Amino acid sequence: MTANSKQTRREFERVLAGVFGLLIQCGVPQTAISALINRAFKSAIARAQALGEPNCGELATFSLVLDAWHRNRRYLTARGRPRAVPLLGRAPSVEALIQTEGPQFDAPELAHRLQSLQLITPCSGNRYRPISDTALVSTYGPTVLQYVANCLLSLLETVEGNLRGAPNVPPLLERFAEVPDLPAECIQSFQQFSRFQGAIFMRTINDWLEIRRARVSVAAGQRNVRAGVRVHAYIARSKPRSRRSASSKRSFG
């Protein structure tokens, strides 16, 4: 087992422990949880077999590298567009960006991963340019496993923190907006609208975070934390329900 796979398994163990702990705290009996696990496991096996064989903190580094490629003046053209740079070698290069944003990784290996995941596109002169300023992975593999684990774990930690937080401490953002009866012909419009609004929101959050990052060695005693916002849209299968008015809600906190 590789170090990355061990880390991913530990993250999923924490996710499962958080889910089971929430069920227990809500009064669900242990026998019911065990039966739920068995049914879910059988369902997961069937789904995995139908999808095919599946192919790790590396996704966050991919995002930081692509974002830096759109910010760092050394990697921008005179018009402010990302420059085409070599995959390996001294700066400016993809390898150099990875060394800056993810020094814990093997930079050449991760540069080739960016290439294999088609997050960068080849240009003339054996150079590369980013497809986008965000890392959008569309194939099953360790990167997806890590992303899902981090999403679930961060949600559970936020919900638990909001539930246990002191009365005088504001809760972290944790809300959703949903209606039970969106007409099916509005699905495409919803996808476009939510994607556009989400991109604006995430860009604003990302700019705020980037400005405040600790770029140099921190002073003794100074503490850094991992902080961010995750957003996703969803479309659930429709079920017959009584017509209700649209509403925006906050689930906890």
C-alpha positions, -999 to +999 in steps of 0.1 A: +000+000+000+014+034-010+016+064+014-011+082-007-035+052-005-029+050+033-038+086+036-069+083+015-081+053+036-075+072+068-095+101+055-124+078+045-122+061+080-127+095+095-156+102+072-173+069+081-166+074+118-182+109+116-213+095+098-217+066+122-212+089+152-239+112+139-263+083+135-256+071+171-260+106+185-294+108+167-305+076+185-302+051+156-295+016+171-263-002+164-281-031+148-299-007+124-265+009+115-250-026+108-279-035+085-275-001+068-238-008+062-244-042+047-271-029+023-249+001+013-219-021+008-237-044-016-251-015-035-216+000-038-202-032-052-229-034-078-224+002-088-186-001-090-189-032-112-213-014-135-190+016-138-158-004-143-125-006-125-116+026-106-082+039-113-037+118-032-036+157-013-026+163-049-059+177-062-055+207-039-020+212-053-033+210-089-058+238-081-032+260-065-008+254-095-035+263-120-046+293-100-010+306-096-005+302-134-032+328-138-018+351-112+019+350-112+033+377-135+062+355-145+036+330-160+015+356-178+017+373-212+016+410-217-022+407-221-025+388-188-031+354-202-013+322-190+021+317-208+030+284-225+059+270-204+080+238-204+067+208-184+100+203-166+130+224-156+137+256-139+111+284-136+091+293-154+079+257-158+051+234-146+076+216-124+087+249-108+051+259-100+045+225-083+076+229-063+063+263-050+027+252-044+032+216-033+068+211-021+058+178-004+052+161-037+076+148-064+073+178-088+082+160-121+058+131-113+030+155-105+037+175-136+031+144-157-001+137-137-013+172-147-006+162-183-023+128-181-054+142-165-056+167-194-055+197-171-028+213-194-027+213-231+004+210-253+016+240-274+043+245-299+079+243-288+072+214-264+054+238-240+021+236-221-007+260-212-035+254-186-069+244-198-085+264-171-077+281-137-096+252-120-088+215-117-118+196-132-111+159-131-135+136-150-119+102-146-120+077-118-088+074-098-070+083-066-074+120-071-112+116-072-111+094-041-092+121-022-116+148-035-147+130-023-131+121+011-122+158+017-156+170+006-175+146+029-151+152+058-151+190+056-190+189+055-192+166+086-167+187+105-186+219+097-219+205+107-205+190+140-187+223+147-218+243+142-238+220+165-212+220+193-202+256+189-204+281+217-235+304+217-213+335+212-193+320+182-208+326+148-214+293+129-195+285+097-214+289+064-234+257+059-266+262+039-286+250+010-313+263-014-338+238-027-373+235-042-392+202-046-409+210-079-386+226-104-400+219-139-378+195-159-375+219-187-356+243-164-328+218-157-304+232-183-312+268-173-305+258-137-272+242-146-260+273-165-272+297-138-258+279-109-225+273-127-222+310-135-232+323-100-210+296-084-180+307-104-184+343-093-188+333-057-158+309-057-136+335-075-144+361-048-137+336-020-105+324-036-092+360-042-098+368-005-080+336+006-050+341-018-044+376-006-041+364+030-020+333+025+013+329+045+038+333+017+069+333+038+081+313+068+058+321+097+071+335+130+075+312+159+042+305+175+021+316+145-005+291+135-018+283+100-051+265+093-066+250+061-098+270+053-121+272+023-156+269+009-170+240-012-200+244-035-219+219-055-252+219-073-275+188-075-306+175-093-324+148-075-349+123-089-384+137-087-410+122-064-447+130-062-451+157-036-476+183-027-467+216-043-448+239-020-434+274-024-397+279-032-375+285-002-339+290+009-329+273+041-300+268+064-297+233+076-277+237+108-261+264+129 
